[in-house]
Amino acid sequence: MVIGFKHKGKVCADVLVLKSELKFWINLKFGNLDDPKKLSRDISNIGQWGNGDYEFRVSDTANPEYIMSLIKQAVNY
């Protein structure tokens, strides 16, 4: 099941909880996400379960602040 996060009526991000990782989709058009660590990938030309053109996967607890900064970019857009 995909869980959507809304802010002011707009879905900003979606998350899918898997056995070994979390899969996130950021609801921004490709070219609008500042991701210097290159955790995300462009999924604008492939099918996906979430909203937006970015996907990234999290399988450990490293970089929680950085991950939240990616999601906040969609909230603040």
N, CA, C and O of each residue as an XYZ file, in Angstrom:
308
protein
N       0.840     -1.173      0.000
C       0.000      0.000      0.000
C       0.887      1.240      0.000
O       1.835      1.339      0.779
N       0.569      2.179     -0.879
C       1.299      3.433     -0.972
C       0.607      4.461     -0.087
O      -0.615      4.602     -0.126
N       1.396      5.178      0.712
C       0.881      6.203      1.603
C       1.270      7.562      1.038
O       2.445      7.807      0.763
N       0.305      8.435      0.866
C       0.561      9.780      0.340
C       0.610     10.792      1.464
O      -0.174     10.719      2.410
N       1.527     11.736      1.362
C       1.642     12.831      2.315
C       1.153     14.107      1.646
O       1.678     14.521      0.613
N       0.141     14.726      2.249
C      -0.453     15.927      1.676
C      -0.086     17.156      2.498
O       0.097     17.090      3.714
N       0.014     18.271      1.796
C       0.185     19.578      2.431
C      -0.675     20.562      1.665
O      -0.493     20.749      0.462
N      -1.609     21.190      2.354
C      -2.544     22.137      1.743
C      -3.285     21.524      0.557
O      -3.467     22.168     -0.476
N      -3.709     20.268      0.720
C      -4.499     19.599     -0.293
C      -3.730     18.994     -1.449
O      -4.334     18.384     -2.331
N      -2.411     19.146     -1.471
C      -1.588     18.617     -2.565
C      -0.700     17.488     -2.051
O      -0.067     17.610     -1.002
N      -0.659     16.387     -2.801
C       0.228     15.279     -2.438
C       1.663     15.705     -2.738
O       1.997     16.013     -3.882
N       2.509     15.723     -1.710
C       3.905     16.145     -1.839
C       4.839     14.970     -2.040
O       5.828     15.063     -2.768
N       4.515     13.862     -1.388
C       5.369     12.683     -1.469
C       4.525     11.449     -1.190
O       3.480     11.519     -0.544
N       5.001     10.332     -1.688
C       4.376      9.036     -1.431
C       5.457      8.105     -0.909
O       6.628      8.242     -1.262
N       5.063      7.162     -0.072
C       6.010      6.179      0.441
C       5.373      4.793      0.381
O       4.186      4.615      0.654
N       6.192      3.835      0.021
C       5.803      2.433      0.012
C       6.707      1.708      0.997
O       7.931      1.742      0.863
N       6.109      1.053      1.983
C       6.873      0.314      2.985
C       7.076     -1.104      2.474
O       6.119     -1.849      2.265
N       8.339     -1.463      2.277
C       8.705     -2.806      1.838
C       9.432     -3.530      2.962
O       9.745     -2.928      3.989
N       9.697     -4.782      2.779
C      10.330     -5.581      3.825
C      11.716     -5.058      4.202
O      12.057     -5.020      5.385
N      12.511     -4.657      3.223
C      13.885     -4.269      3.506
C      14.183     -2.794      3.247
O      15.317     -2.355      3.437
N      13.181     -2.021      2.815
C      13.437     -0.615      2.516
C      12.136      0.171      2.426
O      11.040     -0.389      2.417
N      12.296      1.483      2.361
C      11.203      2.392      2.058
C      11.453      2.961      0.674
O      12.585      3.307      0.335
N      10.413      3.058     -0.116
C      10.538      3.632     -1.449
C       9.711      4.918     -1.459
O       8.514      4.899     -1.171
N      10.365      6.036     -1.794
C       9.718      7.342     -1.808
C       9.597      7.863     -3.229
O      10.462      7.629     -4.073
N       8.496      8.580     -3.475
C       8.320      9.327     -4.713
C       8.087     10.779     -4.329
O       7.243     11.073     -3.483
N       8.825     11.680     -4.942
C       8.701     13.105     -4.672
C       7.896     13.743     -5.802
O       8.227     13.583     -6.977
N       6.854     14.455     -5.444
C       5.949     15.034     -6.431
C       6.481     16.374     -6.946
O       5.947     17.438     -6.632
N       7.528     16.292     -7.731
C       8.107     17.437     -8.426
C       8.424     17.019     -9.852
O       8.753     15.860    -10.106
N       8.327     17.952    -10.771
C       8.748     17.689    -12.148
C      10.267     17.568    -12.191
O      10.977     18.201    -11.410
N      10.755     16.741    -13.119
C      12.188     16.539    -13.244
C      12.887     17.874    -13.518
O      12.456     18.645    -14.375
N      13.966     18.135    -12.784
C      14.714     19.379    -12.903
C      14.456     20.343    -11.767
O      15.141     21.360    -11.655
N      13.463     20.041    -10.903
C      13.107     20.942     -9.807
C      13.577     20.481     -8.434
O      13.306     21.162     -7.445
N      14.263     19.364     -8.335
C      14.727     18.854     -7.047
C      16.223     19.085     -6.913
O      16.994     18.711     -7.797
N      16.634     19.698     -5.814
C      18.046     19.894     -5.513
C      18.518     18.698     -4.696
O      18.218     18.598     -3.506
N      19.250     17.799     -5.326
C      19.697     16.550     -4.700
C      21.191     16.358     -4.957
O      21.572     15.530     -5.786
N      22.049     17.119     -4.250
C      23.488     17.012     -4.502
C      24.086     15.630     -4.187
O      25.118     15.265     -4.751
N      23.455     14.868     -3.302
C      23.960     13.522     -2.982
C      23.501     12.477     -3.988
O      23.925     11.323     -3.923
N      22.637     12.875     -4.917
C      22.162     11.997     -5.992
C      21.509     10.715     -5.461
O      21.761      9.623     -5.972
N      20.672     10.862     -4.435
C      19.932      9.709     -3.925
C      18.733      9.365     -4.802
O      18.294      8.215     -4.841
N      18.207     10.360     -5.502
C      17.007     10.144     -6.299
C      17.364      9.752     -7.733
O      18.490      9.920     -8.199
N      16.348      9.224     -8.400
C      16.528      8.911     -9.814
C      15.332      9.458    -10.589
O      14.239      9.618    -10.046
N      15.561      9.736    -11.853
C      14.528     10.266    -12.745
C      13.624      9.124    -13.187
O      14.081      8.161    -13.803
N      12.350      9.239    -12.872
C      11.387      8.220    -13.297
C      10.284      8.852    -14.149
O       9.174      8.326    -14.232
N      10.597      9.974    -14.771
C       9.590     10.704    -15.543
C       9.113      9.935    -16.771
O       8.012     10.186    -17.263
N       9.914      9.012    -17.269
C       9.554      8.280    -18.486
C       9.204      6.819    -18.232
O       9.108      6.030    -19.172
N       9.011      6.456    -16.962
C       8.631      5.076    -16.652
C       7.422      5.099    -15.727
O       7.133      6.117    -15.098
N       6.730      3.996    -15.647
C       5.579      3.903    -14.760
C       6.017      3.782    -13.311
O       7.088      3.254    -13.013
N       5.173      4.280    -12.413
C       5.460      4.184    -10.984
C       4.155      4.203    -10.214
O       3.105      4.517    -10.774
N       4.215      3.872     -8.946
C       3.027      3.841     -8.112
C       2.739      5.191     -7.483
O       1.605      5.454     -7.081
N       3.739      6.049     -7.389
C       3.572      7.326     -6.708
C       3.411      8.482     -7.669
O       3.257      8.293     -8.876
N       3.450      9.682     -7.118
C       3.329     10.919     -7.876
C       4.703     11.547     -8.069
O       5.575     11.415     -7.210
N       4.896     12.220     -9.181
C       6.122     12.967     -9.402
C       7.140     12.227    -10.249
O       6.948     11.077    -10.645
N       8.230     12.935    -10.509
C       9.275     12.437    -11.412
C      10.520     11.924    -10.702
O      11.506     11.585    -11.357
N      10.490     11.861     -9.374
C      11.665     11.416     -8.621
C      11.321     10.242     -7.722
O      10.239     10.182     -7.138
N      12.260      9.309     -7.622
C      12.124      8.169     -6.733
C      13.441      7.983     -6.009
O      14.510      8.150     -6.596
N      13.365      7.635     -4.730
C      14.569      7.201     -4.026
C      14.190      6.150     -3.004
O      13.047      6.076     -2.551
N      15.174      5.341     -2.653
C      14.968      4.227     -1.732
C      15.837      4.417     -0.505
O      16.967      4.899     -0.589
N      15.289      4.030      0.638
C      15.998      4.148      1.913
C      16.001      2.778      2.566
O      14.946      2.205      2.835
N      17.199      2.255      2.818
C      17.297      0.935      3.450
C      18.088      0.963      4.758
O      18.347     -0.082      5.354
N      18.472      2.171      5.204
C      19.165      2.297      6.480
C      18.772      3.623      7.125
O      17.956      4.367      6.579
N      19.346      3.913      8.270
C      18.981      5.133      8.986
C      19.977      6.270      8.756
O      19.987      7.247      9.505
N      20.794      6.148      7.748
C      21.746      7.214      7.432
C      21.019      8.383      6.774
O      20.052      8.183      6.039
N      21.475      9.577      7.033
C      20.998     10.805      6.382
C      19.520     11.136      6.588
O      18.874     11.531      5.618
N      18.946     11.003      7.773
C      17.516     11.324      7.909
C      17.211     12.795      7.635
O      16.160     13.109      7.077
N      18.111     13.701      8.018
C      17.886     15.124      7.766
C      17.900     15.418      6.270
O      17.104     16.219      5.779
N      18.797     14.774      5.559
C      18.892     14.984      4.111
C      17.631     14.467      3.414
O      17.099     15.127      2.520
N      17.165     13.315      3.814
C      15.958     12.739      3.224
C      14.762     13.655      3.468
O      13.961     13.883      2.562
N      14.639     14.177      4.678
C      13.544     15.109      4.973
C      13.684     16.389      4.159
O      12.676     16.992      3.790
N      14.916     16.819      3.871
C      15.104     18.032      3.069
C      14.598     17.817      1.639
O      14.102     18.753      1.012
N      14.720     16.603      1.126
C      14.190     16.310     -0.204
C      12.666     16.404     -0.218
O      12.074     16.973     -1.135
N      12.046     15.840      0.808
C      10.589     15.871      0.906
C      10.096     17.302      1.123
O       9.081     17.701      0.552
N      10.802     18.066      1.939
C      10.405     19.452      2.205
C      10.441     20.312      0.957
O       9.686     21.278      0.852
N      11.301     19.980      0.012
C      11.340     20.747     -1.224
C      10.005     20.644     -1.966
O       9.545     21.621     -2.558
N       9.392     19.470     -1.935
C       8.085     19.307     -2.586
C       7.001     20.035     -1.793
O       6.074     20.589     -2.383
N       7.107     20.041     -0.473
C       6.140     20.748      0.371
C       6.207     22.244      0.098
O       5.174     22.908      0.019
N       7.409     22.774     -0.045
C       7.604     24.212     -0.204
C       7.491     24.694     -1.642
O       7.527     25.900     -1.883
N       7.357     23.790     -2.601
C       7.313     24.191     -4.009
C       6.015     24.856     -4.361
O       5.816     25.254     -5.509
